[in-house]
Each structure stands twice: as structure tokens, then as C-alpha cells.
């Protein structure tokens, strides 16, 4: 992966349009808050695969039993800035 520090599992990362991709080469067009389950390498060094849950999965009324609800590519710079505490 990258030599930059990445957020730990359980960290909440907020992504804006164009900071993430639902699949390689397709820009995300919406805002999302994702609670990270794990981060994996991708073929594009600018992005990493993020598996995670939406914050709504932790609500008391949620019954999310999936290993993760999101599988998206997120910019490595966004992840590194989140790990460094430079992003909300």
C-alpha cells in the first residue's frame, strides 16, 4: 500500500464528490460518511479500496449483519489526511 499512515478500523471518514469512486474510473457524485472496516490496495496508487459501514449501521434500530456495506475506492490523500486528524 502507501507509505502514508492510514486510518484504523472504526475510524469515520467523510468523502465528498470526486474523492471516491464506486468502481475504477467512475467518480463518486455524492457525500458519504463511512466507518472503516478495512483498507486494501488497488491497482491505482492514488486510491485504496475501503470496506466500511454507513454511520446509520451503528444506530440502535439498525440490524446490519453484513461484513461491510460499502466497497469503494477512496483517495489515498483523503485517507492519509483523515489518519492525521486533518479532516473531519
C-alpha angles and dihedrals in degrees: 000000000000125000088232120100113262128206117268123243109280093036116130114229122189116209127192130201112297092019093090141033129212087208133358113297096008114107118223112241103195141058120257137179110210129186105215121238095171143334124225135185120262132201089253110068090208090066138045129199111250122198113194152124133260114250088248089068089072095055115117090241093052119099099191110163097163117117086235138346098204128055106174140142112248126189112262089223090056091050094046091049090050091050090050092052092245095122132050 
